[in-house]
């Protein structure tokens, strides 16, 4: 960590409107009623939005306020700065506070602008989050995997083009740690006779974790590379089965890419729902389970104002409801008011015990519905909710809805043997005569350095 003696807290990453927002908080405490981190750490009110905003305002005033201009800035207390940094990173940047904010403060944007200032001073990032840039720069993914193996999970009889109008951006986790999702996606697109391409070794990490944790320099390099790679292949539509990649490609990449982006980013659930409505999807077996849906923050609250509520919340539910035999039941907290799983904002890597408790809390929400399966469209939610489930011994299974759909279509979703098969750890649905829920446990010991989190 850098020497912080007499080093000021800069505000350079905060826009002028965000500085005004710091004075906009009306202290109504509504955010505290919804904050998922506060729900599992009720003894720490200082981690809630109202307290974090008030503290930052105090710190900035000590450096740039009227008294500071007249008499000079006050030396910052390093213990106080360390505490404020910890409080700032005790947040999954889920955004529910912004949805319920009486003053309409855009809290996700605010938190993501505060953290780079803490990083610039040497206080952030937090815990193992500091490994993110080194790993992604070295390997272009956070799993220390080989880029030439990006498509090692694709079945040999699957058809994937080198270029084309439609591209499937798989993401690092589907490529190396949850390959069942990648296989199911490719199989469905092939079954629907969709000509699509993939970037393969030219697909770099979306770099979402860099933005969420305040480590921005890596983002531009990865954003520019990925956008150029998609443009070079003549892509017009990019499909995402990963909520984190979707959010980053839709909101963050355009901020760093200095040029025209000619393609459209589309959630895979939206694309598949259109095929279902057009009668192009043929289901061959029922999935006789009760299923609830967990809304990922990144493909829900984070982008609902960009793409609309229908794309953000209703499309994945419509896909699930189309599956024969499946009984669907929403959780009490759903859509823009859902409870975050705890994996986002770098929390999984930086504060794993907090992430685990949040994941367990979300499992309890699902148990109240009487469901057998929690479905989602985010590999990171899947990983953390599984960990929360294991911690409390719940029988619930956690699956991506694409995998449920593929099994209902009667497709072969076997993962080909590859260098990363031993690292797979995921709940699966296996359908032969009868569909059964199983868990694949990793054969290789140890855990990933940074966890599986955006």
C-alpha positions in Angstrom: 0.0 0.0 0.0 1.3 3.5 -0.9 2.5 5.9 1.7 -0.5 8.1 2.5 1.2 10.7 4.7 -0.2 14.1 4.0 -1.7 12.7 0.8 -5.1 14.4 0.1 -8.3 12.6 -0.8 -8.9 13.6 -4.4 -12.4 14.0 -5.9 -11.3 13.8 -9.5 -13.4 10.8 -10.5 -16.6 12.4 -9.2 -18.6 14.4 -11.7 -19.9 17.8 -10.6 -23.5 16.4 -10.5 -22.3 13.7 -8.1 -20.7 16.3 -5.8 -24.1 17.9 -5.7 -25.7 14.5 -4.9 -23.6 14.3 -1.8 -25.6 17.3 -0.5 -28.9 15.8 -1.8 -29.3 13.0 0.8 -32.3 13.9 3.0 -31.4 11.3 5.6 -34.7 9.5 5.4 -33.0 6.1 6.1 -35.1 4.3 3.4 -31.9 2.9 2.0 -31.2 1.2 5.3 -34.5 -0.7 5.0 -33.4 -2.3 1.7 -29.6 -2.6 1.9 -28.7 -6.3 1.6 -25.3 -5.8 3.3 -26.9 -4.0 6.3 -29.4 -6.8 6.5 -26.6 -9.3 7.4 -24.4 -6.7 9.3 -27.0 -4.8 11.3 -24.4 -3.8 13.8 -22.6 -1.7 11.1 -24.9 1.2 10.0 -21.8 3.0 8.7 -21.8 0.8 5.7 -25.2 2.0 4.5 -25.6 4.7 1.8 -26.8 7.5 4.2 -23.8 7.2 6.5 -21.2 6.7 3.6 -22.5 9.9 1.9 -22.4 11.9 5.1 -18.8 10.7 5.9 -17.5 11.4 2.4 -19.0 14.9 2.5 -17.2 15.5 5.8 -13.9 14.2 4.4 -14.1 16.3 1.3 -15.1 19.4 3.3 -12.0 19.0 5.4 -10.0 19.2 2.2 -11.9 21.6 -0.1 -14.5 23.4 2.1 -14.6 27.0 3.0 -12.4 26.5 6.1 -9.9 24.5 4.1 -9.7 27.4 1.6 -9.2 29.9 4.3 -6.9 28.0 6.7 -5.6 25.1 4.6 -6.8 21.5 4.5 -6.8 19.4 7.7 -4.5 16.4 7.7 -6.5 13.3 7.2 -6.6 10.7 9.9 -5.2 7.5 8.4 -7.3 5.3 10.8 -10.4 7.2 9.7 -9.5 6.8 6.0 -8.9 3.0 6.5 -12.3 2.7 8.2 -14.0 4.7 5.5 -12.4 2.6 2.8 -13.6 -0.6 4.4 -17.1 0.8 4.8 -17.1 1.8 1.1 -16.1 -1.7 -0.1 -18.7 -3.3 2.2 -21.1 -2.8 -0.7 -22.0 -5.1 -3.6 -23.0 -2.0 -5.7 -26.4 -3.7 -6.2 -28.2 -0.4 -6.7 -31.4 -1.1 -4.7 -30.6 2.0 -2.6 -30.8 4.1 -5.7 -34.2 2.6 -6.6 -35.7 3.6 -3.2 -33.8 6.9 -2.8 -36.2 9.7 -2.0 -33.7 12.2 -3.5 -33.1 10.1 -6.6 -29.4 9.8 -6.1 -27.8 7.5 -8.6 -26.0 5.5 -6.0 -24.3 2.8 -8.2 -22.6 5.5 -10.3 -21.7 7.3 -7.1 -20.1 4.3 -5.4 -18.2 3.5 -8.6 -16.9 7.0 -8.8 -15.8 7.1 -5.1 -13.7 4.0 -5.2 -11.2 5.1 -7.9 -10.4 8.1 -5.6 -9.6 5.7 -2.8 -7.5 3.6 -5.1 -5.6 6.7 -6.3 -4.8 7.6 -2.7 -3.6 4.1 -1.9 -6.4 3.1 0.4 -8.2 0.8 -2.0 -8.9 -1.7 -3.4 -9.9 -4.1 -0.6 -8.5 -7.6 0.1 -7.9 -9.9 -2.9 -9.5 -7.4 -5.2 -6.0 -6.1 -5.8 -5.2 -9.2 -7.8 -7.7 -8.4 -10.5 -5.6 -6.1 -12.8 -2.5 -8.3 -12.7 -4.5 -11.5 -13.5 -6.5 -9.9 -16.3 -3.5 -8.2 -17.8 -1.4 -11.4 -17.7 -4.0 -13.9 -18.9 -6.9 -11.8 -20.2 -9.1 -13.7 -17.7 -9.2 -13.9 -13.9 -8.8 -17.6 -13.7 -5.1 -17.9 -14.8 -6.4 -19.9 -17.8 -5.0 -20.0 -21.3 -6.7 -17.8 -23.9 -6.3 -20.4 -26.6 -8.6 -22.6 -24.5 -11.5 -20.2 -24.6 -13.5 -22.6 -26.7 -12.2 -25.9 -25.4 -15.6 -26.7 -24.0 -17.5 -26.4 -27.4 -18.6 -29.9 -28.5 -16.9 -31.1 -31.7 -20.2 -31.5 -33.5 -21.3 -28.0 -32.7 -21.3 -25.3 -35.4 -19.6 -22.0 -34.5 -18.6 -19.6 -37.3 -15.5 -17.5 -37.5 -17.5 -14.4 -38.2 -21.1 -13.3 -38.8 -23.9 -11.0 -37.9 -24.6 -12.7 -34.6 -22.0 -13.4 -31.9 -22.2 -15.1 -28.5 -20.0 -13.5 -25.9 -19.5 -16.3 -23.4 -17.5 -14.6 -20.7 -14.7 -16.0 -18.6 -16.8 -18.0 -16.1 -18.8 -19.9 -18.7 -15.5 -20.6 -20.6 -13.6 -21.9 -17.6 -15.7 -22.6 -14.5 -19.4 -23.1 -15.5 -19.1 -24.7 -18.9 -22.5 -26.3 -18.7 -23.9 -22.8 -19.4 -21.7 -22.4 -22.5 -22.6 -25.8 -23.9 -26.3 -25.3 -23.3 -26.2 -22.0 -25.1 -24.3 -23.3 -28.2 -26.7 -26.3 -28.4 -29.8 -24.2 -28.3 -28.5 -21.8 -31.0 -27.5 -24.7 -33.2 -30.9 -26.4 -32.7 -32.6 -23.1 -33.8 -30.4 -23.0 -36.9 -28.9 -19.7 -35.8 -25.6 -18.9 -37.6 -23.4 -17.3 -34.9 -19.7 -16.7 -34.2 -17.6 -16.5 -31.1 -14.4 -14.5 -30.5 -12.5 -17.5 -29.1 -9.0 -16.4 -28.0 -9.8 -12.8 -29.1 -12.5 -12.6 -26.4 -10.9 -10.9 -23.4 -12.4 -10.5 -19.9 -15.1 -7.8 -20.0 -13.2 -6.2 -17.0 -16.4 -5.6 -15.0 -14.6 -6.2 -11.7 -12.1 -3.4 -12.5 -14.8 -0.8 -12.7 -16.7 -2.1 -9.7 -13.6 -2.0 -7.4 -12.2 1.3 -8.6 -9.3 -0.1 -10.7 -10.2 1.5 -14.0 -7.0 1.6 -16.1 -7.4 -2.0 -17.3 -11.0 -1.3 -18.5 -10.1 0.8 -21.5 -7.6 -1.7 -22.9 -10.1 -4.6 -22.7 -13.1 -2.5 -23.8 -11.3 -1.3 -26.9 -10.0 -4.7 -27.8 -13.4 -6.5 -27.4 -15.3 -3.9 -29.3 -12.8 -3.9 -32.2 -12.8 -7.7 -32.3 -16.6 -7.7 -32.6 -16.5 -5.0 -35.3 -13.8 -6.9 -37.2 -16.1 -9.9 -37.5 -19.0 -7.8 -38.9 -21.2 -8.5 -35.9 -24.6 -6.7 -35.7 -26.0 -8.4 -32.6 -24.1 -9.7 -29.5 -25.8 -12.2 -27.2 -24.9 -12.4 -23.5 -25.8 -15.2 -21.1 -23.7 -13.5 -18.4 -25.3 -10.5 -16.6 -22.0 -9.0 -15.7 -20.7 -9.0 -19.3 -24.0 -7.6 -20.5 -23.9 -4.7 -18.1 -20.3 -3.9 -18.8 -20.6 -4.1 -22.6 -23.8 -2.0 -22.5 -22.8 0.7 -20.1 -19.1 0.7 -19.4 -17.4 -0.2 -22.8 -19.0 2.8 -24.6 -17.5 5.1 -22.0 -14.0 4.0 -22.8 -14.4 3.3 -26.5 -13.7 6.4 -28.6 -15.6 5.5 -31.7 -18.9 4.2 -33.2 -20.1 0.9 -31.9 -22.2 -0.6 -34.7 -23.7 -3.7 -32.9 -26.6 -4.1 -30.5 -26.2 -5.9 -27.1 -29.0 -8.3 -26.4 -29.6 -10.5 -23.3 -29.8 -14.1 -24.4 -33.2 -14.5 -22.6 -34.7 -11.7 -24.8 -33.4 -13.3 -28.0 -34.7 -16.8 -27.0 -38.1 -15.4 -25.9 -38.5 -14.1 -29.4 -37.8 -17.5 -30.9 -40.3 -19.1 -28.4 -43.0 -16.6 -29.4 -42.4 -17.3 -33.1 -42.9 -21.0 -32.5 -39.3 -21.9 -33.4 -38.6 -23.7 -30.1 -39.7 -27.3 -29.8 -39.8 -28.7 -26.3 -39.5 -32.5 -26.0 -39.8 -33.2 -22.3 -41.4 -31.7 -19.2 -39.3 -30.2 -16.4 -41.4 -31.1 -13.4 -39.9 -28.9 -10.8 -41.0 -25.7 -9.0 -38.7 -22.9 -10.0 -38.2 -19.4 -8.7 -36.1 -16.7 -10.4 -33.3 -14.5 -8.9 -32.9 -11.2 -10.8 -29.2 -10.4 -11.3 -28.4 -6.8 -10.3 -26.3 -6.3 -13.5 -29.0 -7.3 -16.0 -31.8 -5.9 -13.9 -31.5 -2.7 -11.9 -28.2 -1.7 -13.5 -29.6 -1.6 -17.1 -33.4 -1.3 -16.7 -33.3 2.4 -17.5 -31.3 1.6 -20.7 -33.2 -1.4 -22.0 -36.6 -1.2 -20.3 -38.3 -3.3 -17.6 -39.5 -5.9 -20.1 -36.0 -6.8 -21.2 -34.6 -6.5 -17.7 -37.2 -8.5 -15.8 -39.9 -10.1 -17.8 -38.0 -11.8 -20.6 -36.2 -14.4 -18.4 -39.4 -15.1 -16.6 -41.3 -15.6 -19.9 -38.6 -18.1 -21.0 -39.0 -20.1 -17.8 -42.8 -20.1 -18.0 -42.7 -21.5 -21.5 -41.0 -24.7 -20.3 -43.5 -27.6 -20.0 -44.1 -29.0 -16.6 -42.3 -26.1 -14.8 -44.1 -24.4 -12.0 -43.0 -20.8 -11.6 -43.1 -18.8 -8.3 -41.6 -15.4 -7.7 -39.8 -14.5 -4.5 -41.3 -11.7 -2.4 -38.3 -9.5 -3.2 -38.0 -9.5 -7.0 -37.3 -7.4 -10.0 -36.0 -3.9 -9.1 -36.5 -4.7 -5.4 -34.7 -8.0 -5.3 -32.2 -8.9 -2.6 -28.6 -9.0 -4.0 -26.9 -12.4 -3.8 -23.7 -10.7 -2.5 -21.2 -11.6 -5.2 -21.0 -8.2 -7.0 -18.9 -5.1 -6.4 -15.9 -7.2 -5.7 -17.4 -8.4 -2.4 -16.9 -12.1 -3.2 -13.2 -11.6 -3.6 -12.6 -8.8 -1.0 -15.0 -9.8 1.8 -16.0 -13.5 1.2 -17.7 -13.9 4.6 -20.0 -11.0 3.8 -20.8 -12.5 0.4 -21.5 -15.9 2.0 -24.0 -14.4 4.5 -25.7 -12.4 1.7 -26.0 -15.5 -0.4 -27.5 -17.5 2.4 -30.0 -14.7 3.0 -31.1 -15.0 -0.6 -31.5 -18.7 -0.3 -33.9 -18.2 2.6 -35.9 -15.9 0.4 -36.2 -18.7 -2.2 -37.0 -21.4 0.4 -40.2 -19.4 1.3 -41.5 -20.0 -2.2 -41.3 -23.8 -1.8 -39.2 -24.1 -4.9 -36.8 -26.9 -5.9 -34.6 -24.7 -8.1 -33.4 -21.1 -8.1 -32.9 -20.1 -11.7 -30.9 -17.0 -12.8 -29.0 -15.6 -15.8 -25.7 -14.7 -13.9 -22.8 -17.1 -13.3 -21.7 -15.0 -10.4 -25.1 -15.1 -8.6 -25.0 -18.8 -9.3 -21.6 -19.3 -7.6 -22.4 -17.3 -4.5 -25.9 -18.6 -4.0 -24.6 -22.1 -4.2 -22.0 -21.2 -1.5 -24.7 -19.7 0.6 -26.9 -22.8 0.1 -24.1 -25.1 1.1 -23.4 -23.0 4.2 -26.9 -23.4 5.6 -27.5 -26.9 4.2 -30.4 -26.1 2.0 -31.6 -28.7 -0.5 -32.3 -26.0 -3.2 -30.4 -26.3 -6.5 -29.1 -23.3 -8.5 -29.3 -23.4 -12.3 -29.0 -21.1 -15.2 -32.3 -20.9 -17.1 -30.6 -21.6 -20.4 -29.6 -25.1 -19.1 -33.2 -25.8 -18.0 -34.4 -24.8 -21.5 -31.8 -26.9 -23.2 -32.8 -30.0 -21.3 -36.5 -29.4 -22.0 -35.6 -29.2 -25.7 -33.9 -32.7 -25.4 -30.5 -31.5 -26.3 -27.2 -33.1 -25.5 -25.5 -30.8 -23.0 -22.6 -33.1 -22.1 -19.4 -31.1 -21.5 -16.5 -32.4 -23.6 -13.4 -33.4 -21.6 -11.0 -30.5 -21.5 -8.3 -29.0 -19.3 -10.8 -27.2 -17.1 -13.3 -30.1 -16.5 -11.7 -30.7 -13.2 -12.5 -27.2 -12.0 -16.2 -27.4 -12.8 -18.5 -27.0 -9.8 -22.1 -26.4 -10.5 -25.6 -27.8 -10.0 -26.9 -29.5 -13.1 -30.2 -31.0 -14.4 -29.7 -34.4 -15.9 -32.6 -35.7 -18.1 -32.9 -39.2 -19.4 -36.2 -41.0 -18.7 -36.7 -38.7 -15.7 -35.0 -35.3 -15.0 -32.9 -35.3 -11.9 -31.1 -32.5 -10.1 -27.4 -33.2 -9.3 -24.3 -31.3 -8.2 -21.0 -31.5 -10.0 -18.1 -31.1 -7.5 -14.7 -30.0 -8.6 -12.0 -32.7 -8.8 -9.0 -30.3 -8.4 -8.4 -29.0 -4.9 -8.3 -25.3 -4.0 -10.2 -22.3 -4.9 -9.7 -19.5 -7.4 -7.6 -16.7 -6.2 -10.2 -14.0 -6.7 -13.4 -16.0 -6.3 -16.0 -15.8 -9.0 -17.4 -12.3 -8.8 -18.0 -9.1 -10.6 
